[in-house]
Structures are given as structure tokens and as C-alpha cells.
Amino acid sequence: MVMFNVGRIMNRFTKDMGAIDELLPPALFDSIDYFLQMFGVIFVIITSNFYLAIPTVVVICMFWVLRMIFVQTSRDVKRLESICE
């Protein structure tokens, strides 16, 4: 019984490490690209019309809240997938 659990843990660990090795570098480059584009757009908005900075801040706050909800939901779904395997 103990050997079976060790095998499951090793299988899970290698699966996670493989996912990190394959998915992390492209995700990192994409996120850097998206952040630079976002900061560029915000800079152009604020320099063209300063009064548009207020709705921009409101939209950023709304996206932050939605991101927090998404991250929590995504973790719960991953946890459920892990249990069901």
C-alpha cells in the first residue's frame, strides 16, 4: 500500500514538472508582452485626456476583482480534477 502511494506521488510530481517545463516559458513571455501593451495603452489614454484616467482606474479595479474570483474558481476546479483522477 505504501509503494502505491509513493508511485502516485511521483507520477503527480513528474506530471506537474512536465507541465511547468512546457508551459511556463511561453506563458512568461506572453504575460510580459500583455503587461507592456497594457501599460502602453494606459499611458496613451492618460496623456491624451487626463480625465479618462478615472474610468481607467475603475476598470482596472473591476478586472482585479474578476481576476481574484477567477483564480479561486480555477484552483477549485483543479482540486476537483485532481481528486477525480
C-alpha positions as CSV (number, residue, x, y, z in Angstrom):
1,M,0.0,0.0,0.0
2,V,2.8,2.4,0.8
3,M,4.6,1.7,-2.5
4,F,1.3,2.5,-4.4
5,N,1.1,5.9,-2.7
6,V,4.7,6.7,-3.5
7,G,4.1,5.9,-7.1
8,R,1.1,8.1,-7.2
9,I,3.0,11.0,-5.7
10,M,5.9,10.5,-8.1
11,N,3.6,10.3,-11.0
12,R,1.8,13.5,-9.9
13,F,5.2,15.3,-9.3
14,T,6.6,14.4,-12.8
15,K,3.3,15.4,-14.4
16,D,3.5,18.8,-12.7
17,M,7.1,19.3,-13.5
18,G,6.5,18.4,-17.2
19,A,3.7,21.0,-17.3
20,I,5.9,23.6,-15.8
21,D,8.7,22.9,-18.2
22,E,6.4,23.1,-21.2
23,L,4.0,25.8,-20.3
24,L,5.9,28.3,-18.1
25,P,8.3,29.9,-20.7
26,P,5.6,30.8,-23.3
27,A,3.3,32.0,-20.6
28,L,6.0,34.2,-19.1
29,F,6.8,35.8,-22.5
30,D,3.1,36.3,-23.2
31,S,2.4,37.9,-19.8
32,I,5.3,40.3,-20.3
33,D,4.0,41.2,-23.7
34,Y,0.5,41.8,-22.4
35,F,1.7,43.9,-19.5
36,L,3.8,46.1,-21.7
37,Q,0.9,46.6,-24.1
38,M,-1.4,47.4,-21.3
39,F,0.9,49.9,-19.8
40,G,1.4,51.5,-23.2
41,V,-2.4,51.8,-23.7
42,I,-2.9,53.3,-20.3
43,F,0.0,55.8,-20.9
44,V,-1.6,56.9,-24.2
45,I,-5.0,57.2,-22.6
46,I,-3.7,59.3,-19.7
47,T,-1.5,61.5,-21.9
48,S,-4.3,62.2,-24.4
49,N,-7.0,63.0,-21.9
50,F,-6.3,63.1,-18.2
51,Y,-10.0,62.8,-17.3
52,L,-10.1,59.3,-18.8
53,A,-7.7,58.2,-16.0
54,I,-10.7,58.0,-13.6
55,P,-12.7,55.4,-15.6
56,T,-9.4,53.6,-16.4
57,V,-8.7,53.1,-12.7
58,V,-12.3,51.9,-12.1
59,V,-12.0,49.4,-14.9
60,I,-8.6,48.2,-13.6
61,C,-10.2,47.7,-10.2
62,M,-13.1,45.7,-11.7
63,F,-10.7,43.5,-13.6
64,W,-8.7,42.9,-10.5
65,V,-11.8,41.7,-8.6
66,L,-12.8,39.5,-11.5
67,R,-9.3,38.0,-11.6
68,M,-9.4,37.2,-7.9
69,I,-12.8,35.4,-8.5
70,F,-11.3,33.5,-11.5
71,V,-8.2,32.4,-9.7
72,Q,-10.2,31.0,-6.8
73,T,-12.6,29.2,-9.1
74,S,-9.7,27.8,-11.2
75,R,-8.0,26.5,-8.1
76,D,-11.2,24.8,-7.0
77,V,-11.6,23.2,-10.4
78,K,-8.0,22.0,-10.4
79,R,-8.5,20.5,-7.0
80,L,-11.7,18.7,-8.1
81,E,-9.9,17.3,-11.2
82,S,-7.1,16.1,-9.0
83,I,-9.5,14.3,-6.7
84,C,-11.4,12.6,-9.6
85,E,-8.4,11.1,-11.3
